[in-house]
Each structure stands twice: as structure tokens, then as C-alpha cells.
């Protein structure tokens, strides 16, 4: 039975990613260009595409769960509803973390690493939805600040890439730079996955011994101002905020394990 379960989950995972890839190409190369063609207002076109991404990501999660590839729980999801101009920060244990988060947001802009902009399955989605590349750190921060000021929800992983299993988080400067520049409150999302799957070291076909369970917990919005000083330079505040972000994410994950 274990062998049959493993084979079924392997087939289900392959099927799910085939659906994701083909669906991404269809959205990015056919539907999104049409949306932009019939929507002269570029900002409105981006928001319409973002809503379609949310629906597609929700469907993808349901497909994976329905095929028995994974189970999941999403606690505090109501804290994401009705958000405008929110900065949403999360740890990053797996490849599909962003899919879970965006599937619960009415609209969202994501920061995406450079390599994904050349992936034929998703690059059309990112361009059509107005996502932000991270290849130029200074430009990325400016683009993120502008998106937040325009009322866009921004999803960002402070680590910049997936956490290595059994290794401490290593936060990049991007999220802290945005907060140091704006004083923007943020909504933390804590993510755990047991057993691990789709990590930086695991290919999609390296199926864990049992169905992985994803648990996502949305925390209360946090004001970073007490950890910043008006008379300090932005670089000093950036370092202070980065230490604070690490503490917030680390403590949240420890509480999840204890609970």
C-alpha cells in the first residue's frame, strides 16, 4: 500500500505541475495579453490579471489537495481580506509558498527573482500581473515603495530564496530597506511544511514518504516604528529592522512548533 500511495502521489504531483505549467502559459500568452488589449488603463489591467492569478492559484491548490498530493491549513486568512497597500512578509520553506498566500489575496504584487523571468511557463503571468523583478536591488525597493503608495498589496519573502532545511534563515536587505524607507507596517505569514517538500534541495519528483502538510498562520499587523529611530540614518534603521524581522519570523515559527 505504501508503494501504491507513493506512486499515486508521484503521478499526482506530476499532473499538478503539468496543469500549472500549461495553465501558466495559457494565461500569460493568451488571456493576459487580451486583458491588456481591452483595458487601456494599465493599472486596471494589472489588477484584473492579479485577480485571475488568485483564482488560478486557488484552483491549483485545490487540484493538489484533491489528488492527495498534500494537505494544508490556513489560519488567520481573514486578516488578508480587504487589504489595500499591505506589506505581507513570510518565511519561505517551499516552492509553492507564494501560491498559498496569493490564493487568499484579492489582488497582490509579488517580488520575483530574476531567473523566473526567463521561465516560459510563468514569465507571461509575471509581466501581465505587474510583478516586480529583484535583479536590481535599488530599483526593486523603489518599485515596491511605489506599489505600496498606490495601494497595491505586496508579497515579499525577506530571505529572497527558499530556506535550506535545518538551516537558520538568512534575510536579505530588501524587506528591511522598504520598511526603513517608508515605516510601513507589515503582516507576517508563518509557513511550515512537514515532511519537507519542494525545498531548494528537492526536485518536484522527490516525493516525501507521506503526504506533506502545509500550515500557514497569518499574524496580526506589526508596526516597526518602535524599532526605528528618527535620528538614525536609513542604513542603521535597515539593520535594526532586519534583526527585528528575523526575530518576528523566528518566534512565530517556534510558536507554531510548540502549538
PyMOL commands that set and color helices and strands:
alter all, ss='L'
color gray80, all
select helices_A, chain A and resi 2-38+42-66+77-80+97-102+114-118+123-129+137-149+174-182+225-227+234-258
alter helices_A, ss='H'
color red, helices_A
select strands_A, chain A and resi 70-75+87-90+109-112+132-133+154-156+186-194+212-222
alter strands_A, ss='S'
color yellow, strands_A
deselect
rebuild
show_as cartoon
